[in-house]
Amino acid sequence: MSKQNIIQSLRGMKDILDNDSKLFTYFCENAAKIARNYGFEYIETPILEETALFKRSVGESSDIVNKEMYQFIDKGENDVCLRPEGTAGVVRSFIQNKLDRAGGVKRWYYHGPMFRYERPQKGRLREFHQFGAEVFGVNSVYEDANIIMMLKDILEFFGISYKLQLNSLGCKECMPPYKENLIAHLNSFKSELCEDCNKRIETNPIRVLDCKVEKCQSLLINAPKITNNLCNSCDTDFEKLKEILDFNNISYEVDSNLVRGLDYYSKTAFEFVSDEIGAQSAIAGGGRYDRLVEFLGGRETPGIGFAIGIERLLELVKMKESKEDIYYIGALSQNTLNQVTKLCNIKRKTNQTFMEYTPRSFAKHFKLAEKSNANIVVLVGEDELKDGTVYMKNIDTKEETKIKLEDF
């Protein structure tokens, strides 16, 4: 086949294999275990959703909706898209299954692919994966601290260094007057701001604070801060959150420019940033969205969540050494293959086990075992078959022994 006929993966979409595959599954399995320790259960939502879900949740004025969604009309004339993020689908499921009416608390975690049509760059792909968590039905600031601590535990488990940045976005009482003050301030030097900032003044003014253009940042130094304009309730909650984090020896810095641009976000917003992937950038983030369920047609229900971009973290993930033995089981002759199959079936109930189907010499089996990262080699030859034993060697300790089949 000529080279030009070989089909390649689409730009910005990557296979996950070899060492990346090991890191990926290691991350998902252990992050999920930590989430379950915090009382979260797994939820799986569809990759394909109605476009309207994201227009209403992410916001029609956002870059995600305007520029980055994989959107199309399907054969049934439905306007659909590949999900660009995970929260909206979880909220849709919460409402669709009438859980907003049932009362009580729901804590869910998820992981899976998300899609955005943006220019691929280091750490960013058009198909990427997120690990996230969402909580519904709890309006206590202790839950805010709980979810921050869970995310902290996940990052620390994998040996990832970070800084926690914190802000309060106020509520529907204190945000509107703050927004008016901010717009008035921004209009006083509107002509000096970048084009994107000028658009945001009309559509999403607090997002101006998040602009990465250096000139805009210098102009925004004296902009009014939401933390100075909080109502009593929001101010009390924010101070309580800081008190809980202090009590648990969790360091943080208040970043008054840390924002979320949509009206249903309220109170706590947080990001974990790292300088281990180039310039200091967010590796995980989240916040409280007490009005999102209502925005999507459900009963008003408090909510809070976070998301982690998995690919951005993989190069930082430090795998902890597994203490579990990995077995390699092979045959020294054709006649012993059935016995090897039986031994593998026994051992796979408790340990990861590799089986070699081709009879080989001692030396060849040990080379293959090394490639499999196995530390226990089990071999069966004619002598072992005759006397009902197996040969076993622990590569780590160099201990060799023959054991009876019934003791295996």
PATI-673630 format. One record per residue (C-alpha): residue number from 1; x, y, z. Coordinates in steps of 0.02 Angstrom, whole numbers. Layout:
// PATI-673630
num,x,y,z
NUM,X,Y,Z $
...
//
This chain:
// PATI-673630
num,x,y,z
1,0,0,0 $
2,70,171,-46 $
3,106,294,92 $
4,-28,417,35 $
5,-164,285,57 $
6,-125,257,242 $
7,-266,330,346 $
8,-206,440,489 $
9,-297,494,647 $
10,-381,664,634 $
11,-282,817,685 $
12,-291,846,872 $
13,-355,670,907 $
14,-234,547,981 $
15,-219,361,1016 $
16,-186,317,1197 $
17,-68,168,1204 $
18,90,95,1280 $
19,153,197,1429 $
20,20,332,1406 $
21,-112,196,1418 $
22,-39,133,1581 $
23,-33,309,1654 $
24,-209,347,1591 $
25,-290,195,1670 $
26,-184,216,1827 $
27,-248,395,1843 $
28,-432,354,1812 $
29,-434,203,1928 $
30,-352,291,2074 $
31,-444,457,2054 $
32,-606,356,2052 $
33,-554,264,2210 $
34,-523,429,2300 $
35,-692,495,2240 $
36,-779,339,2307 $
37,-691,365,2474 $
38,-778,534,2479 $
39,-948,454,2448 $
40,-961,484,2259 $
41,-1039,361,2137 $
42,-998,341,1952 $
43,-1109,418,1817 $
44,-1094,393,1628 $
45,-1181,518,1513 $
46,-1190,515,1321 $
47,-1051,591,1217 $
48,-1183,662,1097 $
49,-1310,787,1164 $
50,-1430,918,1097 $
51,-1336,1078,1053 $
52,-1465,1177,1152 $
53,-1399,1099,1313 $
54,-1231,1184,1294 $
55,-1300,1347,1225 $
56,-1401,1364,1384 $
57,-1270,1299,1505 $
58,-1101,1352,1435 $
59,-1176,1511,1359 $
60,-1204,1569,1180 $
61,-1077,1709,1199 $
62,-936,1591,1252 $
63,-795,1541,1136 $
64,-839,1358,1166 $
65,-1012,1379,1088 $
66,-963,1508,957 $
67,-803,1431,892 $
68,-760,1264,967 $
69,-908,1144,964 $
70,-919,993,850 $
71,-1097,1032,798 $
72,-1202,955,658 $
73,-1378,910,602 $
74,-1406,722,612 $
75,-1512,614,497 $
76,-1666,649,602 $
77,-1642,838,579 $
78,-1587,857,761 $
79,-1460,992,803 $
80,-1331,894,903 $
81,-1149,909,957 $
82,-1010,811,1038 $
83,-1000,866,1219 $
84,-869,1002,1251 $
85,-875,978,1440 $
86,-952,862,1569 $
87,-1057,963,1691 $
88,-1203,1005,1576 $
89,-1238,822,1534 $
90,-1236,773,1718 $
91,-1358,914,1760 $
92,-1470,863,1614 $
93,-1471,684,1681 $
94,-1511,747,1856 $
95,-1664,841,1791 $
96,-1720,709,1664 $
97,-1724,575,1799 $
98,-1828,692,1910 $
99,-1695,692,2046 $
100,-1719,880,2067 $
101,-1894,839,2130 $
102,-1846,689,2235 $
103,-1741,789,2359 $
104,-1588,722,2447 $
105,-1406,732,2396 $
106,-1319,662,2242 $
107,-1131,649,2225 $
108,-1065,587,2058 $
109,-897,570,1974 $
110,-862,535,1790 $
111,-721,523,1666 $
112,-725,518,1477 $
113,-690,607,1313 $
114,-738,789,1276 $
115,-723,877,1108 $
116,-676,1055,1058 $
117,-626,1115,887 $
118,-481,1224,940 $
119,-304,1237,875 $
120,-207,1091,948 $
121,-58,1141,1056 $
122,46,1067,1197 $
123,-72,988,1324 $
124,-227,1030,1220 $
125,-316,915,1098 $
126,-478,917,998 $
127,-528,756,1083 $
128,-471,760,1263 $
129,-523,676,1425 $
130,-585,746,1589 $
131,-609,676,1762 $
132,-746,772,1852 $
133,-863,770,2000 $
134,-1030,854,2036 $
135,-1132,873,2195 $
136,-1318,918,2201 $
137,-1427,964,2349 $
138,-1298,1034,2472 $
139,-1281,1222,2498 $
140,-1160,1212,2645 $
141,-989,1291,2625 $
142,-922,1133,2707 $
143,-963,1043,2545 $
144,-859,1173,2451 $
145,-713,1131,2565 $
146,-749,945,2547 $
147,-737,948,2357 $
148,-579,1055,2362 $
149,-501,930,2482 $
150,-549,785,2369 $
151,-466,868,2220 $
152,-313,907,2327 $
153,-303,723,2380 $
154,-310,668,2197 $
155,-168,783,2145 $
156,-62,737,2295 $
157,-88,551,2267 $
158,-7,569,2096 $
159,134,678,2161 $
160,78,833,2067 $
161,130,1000,2143 $
162,3,1142,2136 $
163,-57,1308,2204 $
164,-239,1330,2252 $
165,-321,1493,2196 $
166,-486,1546,2273 $
167,-619,1677,2244 $
168,-802,1713,2281 $
169,-919,1764,2140 $
170,-1058,1828,2252 $
171,-1240,1784,2221 $
172,-1394,1852,2130 $
173,-1406,1987,2264 $
174,-1229,2058,2260 $
175,-1170,2014,2084 $
176,-1288,2130,1983 $
177,-1236,2293,2072 $
178,-1053,2238,2063 $
179,-1072,2205,1877 $
180,-1141,2382,1850 $
181,-992,2457,1944 $
182,-872,2352,1841 $
183,-951,2402,1675 $
184,-943,2587,1722 $
185,-758,2566,1767 $
186,-717,2471,1607 $
187,-807,2598,1497 $
188,-692,2734,1563 $
189,-546,2658,1464 $
190,-641,2548,1342 $
191,-544,2607,1189 $
192,-380,2544,1265 $
193,-444,2366,1294 $
194,-424,2226,1167 $
195,-562,2178,1045 $
196,-617,2026,1146 $
197,-632,2131,1305 $
198,-739,2258,1214 $
199,-858,2120,1160 $
200,-863,2049,1336 $
201,-912,2217,1413 $
202,-1078,2197,1321 $
203,-1103,2009,1339 $
204,-1003,1945,1488 $
205,-916,2088,1581 $
206,-835,1993,1724 $
207,-742,1886,1596 $
208,-641,2043,1555 $
209,-551,2015,1721 $
210,-489,1848,1653 $
211,-408,1923,1497 $
212,-230,1860,1467 $
213,-175,2009,1360 $
214,-36,2098,1456 $
215,-97,2274,1418 $
216,-273,2233,1475 $
217,-206,2157,1636 $
218,-110,2317,1675 $
219,-268,2421,1646 $
220,-370,2309,1760 $
221,-261,2329,1915 $
222,-380,2456,1993 $
223,-542,2372,1935 $
224,-671,2346,2075 $
225,-656,2175,2157 $
226,-806,2065,2190 $
227,-731,2014,2358 $
228,-751,2195,2414 $
229,-933,2198,2357 $
230,-1004,2039,2434 $
231,-1168,2038,2530 $
232,-1163,1980,2712 $
233,-1212,1801,2671 $
234,-1079,1779,2534 $
235,-945,1866,2638 $
236,-984,1754,2788 $
237,-975,1597,2680 $
238,-811,1650,2599 $
239,-731,1686,2767 $
240,-795,1518,2833 $
241,-721,1426,2683 $
242,-551,1505,2714 $
243,-566,1460,2899 $
244,-600,1276,2856 $
245,-453,1268,2736 $
246,-339,1353,2864 $
247,-394,1230,2999 $
248,-350,1085,2882 $
249,-179,1162,2838 $
250,-226,1187,2656 $
251,-134,1338,2586 $
252,-218,1450,2456 $
253,-212,1623,2384 $
254,-363,1733,2349 $
255,-366,1784,2165 $
256,-499,1917,2138 $
257,-480,1898,1948 $
258,-530,1714,1953 $
259,-703,1719,1874 $
260,-838,1618,1790 $
261,-936,1713,1659 $
262,-1115,1649,1678 $
263,-1254,1704,1795 $
264,-1286,1535,1874 $
265,-1111,1526,1948 $
266,-1107,1592,2125 $
267,-1000,1603,2279 $
268,-850,1484,2278 $
269,-737,1474,2125 $
270,-568,1387,2131 $
271,-424,1330,2022 $
272,-272,1222,2050 $
273,-125,1287,1948 $
274,46,1215,1915 $
275,206,1282,1838 $
276,266,1105,1796 $
277,187,1111,1622 $
278,270,1271,1560 $
279,195,1438,1609 $
280,88,1430,1765 $
281,-81,1367,1707 $
282,-237,1284,1773 $
283,-234,1095,1789 $
284,-404,1082,1874 $
285,-544,1198,1922 $
286,-721,1211,1982 $
287,-848,1307,2081 $
288,-1025,1325,2142 $
289,-1169,1337,2017 $
290,-1325,1353,2125 $
291,-1437,1411,1981 $
292,-1385,1295,1839 $
293,-1518,1163,1873 $
294,-1649,1300,1866 $
295,-1573,1372,1705 $
296,-1594,1201,1623 $
297,-1777,1184,1674 $
298,-1765,1096,1841 $
299,-1808,1149,2017 $
300,-1683,1266,2096 $
301,-1550,1153,2172 $
302,-1379,1198,2241 $
303,-1232,1122,2148 $
304,-1044,1121,2148 $
305,-914,1027,2046 $
306,-742,1020,1967 $
307,-653,951,1815 $
308,-474,894,1781 $
309,-397,887,1606 $
310,-318,714,1608 $
311,-198,733,1460 $
312,-123,890,1535 $
313,-79,793,1692 $
314,-13,630,1621 $
315,167,690,1604 $
316,161,745,1787 $
317,84,584,1856 $
318,207,486,1961 $
319,156,304,1971 $
320,175,226,2142 $
321,260,59,2142 $
322,135,-82,2143 $
323,158,-203,2287 $
324,53,-335,2200 $
325,145,-478,2118 $
326,130,-494,1929 $
327,139,-673,1865 $
328,211,-743,1703 $
329,162,-925,1672 $
330,235,-1026,1529 $
331,259,-1202,1463 $
332,424,-1290,1434 $
333,342,-1419,1319 $
334,187,-1436,1211 $
335,112,-1567,1328 $
336,106,-1446,1474 $
337,6,-1306,1391 $
338,-161,-1365,1461 $
339,-88,-1364,1636 $
340,-22,-1186,1606 $
341,-196,-1130,1552 $
342,-269,-1202,1713 $
343,-138,-1115,1820 $
344,-173,-948,1734 $
345,-359,-966,1768 $
346,-322,-995,1953 $
347,-199,-851,1972 $
348,-302,-721,1874 $
349,-431,-725,2012 $
350,-307,-633,2124 $
351,-163,-564,2019 $
352,-120,-491,1850 $
353,-57,-640,1751 $
354,25,-659,1580 $
355,18,-825,1487 $
356,142,-876,1352 $
357,59,-994,1226 $
358,218,-1055,1143 $
359,332,-1181,1233 $
360,504,-1102,1256 $
361,669,-1124,1345 $
362,701,-1060,1522 $
363,805,-913,1459 $
364,676,-859,1330 $
365,534,-866,1457 $
366,631,-754,1577 $
367,664,-626,1440 $
368,479,-621,1398 $
369,433,-609,1583 $
370,548,-458,1599 $
371,461,-373,1451 $
372,293,-406,1536 $
373,355,-322,1698 $
374,315,-484,1789 $
375,409,-522,1949 $
376,349,-702,1976 $
377,391,-830,1842 $
378,299,-997,1843 $
379,352,-1135,1722 $
380,287,-1310,1690 $
381,392,-1445,1603 $
382,376,-1632,1582 $
383,454,-1667,1753 $
384,334,-1547,1841 $
385,186,-1622,1748 $
386,238,-1796,1804 $
387,260,-1757,1989 $
388,117,-1629,2006 $
389,224,-1476,2040 $
390,268,-1308,1962 $
391,433,-1215,1954 $
392,424,-1039,2026 $
393,551,-897,2039 $
394,533,-726,2119 $
395,639,-612,2009 $
396,649,-478,2145 $
397,715,-592,2283 $
398,798,-721,2167 $
399,711,-858,2269 $
400,678,-1019,2170 $
401,564,-1160,2225 $
402,456,-1304,2168 $
403,282,-1309,2242 $
404,141,-1435,2235 $
405,-7,-1393,2122 $
406,-128,-1394,2268 $
407,-24,-1258,2354 $
408,-21,-1143,2201 $
//
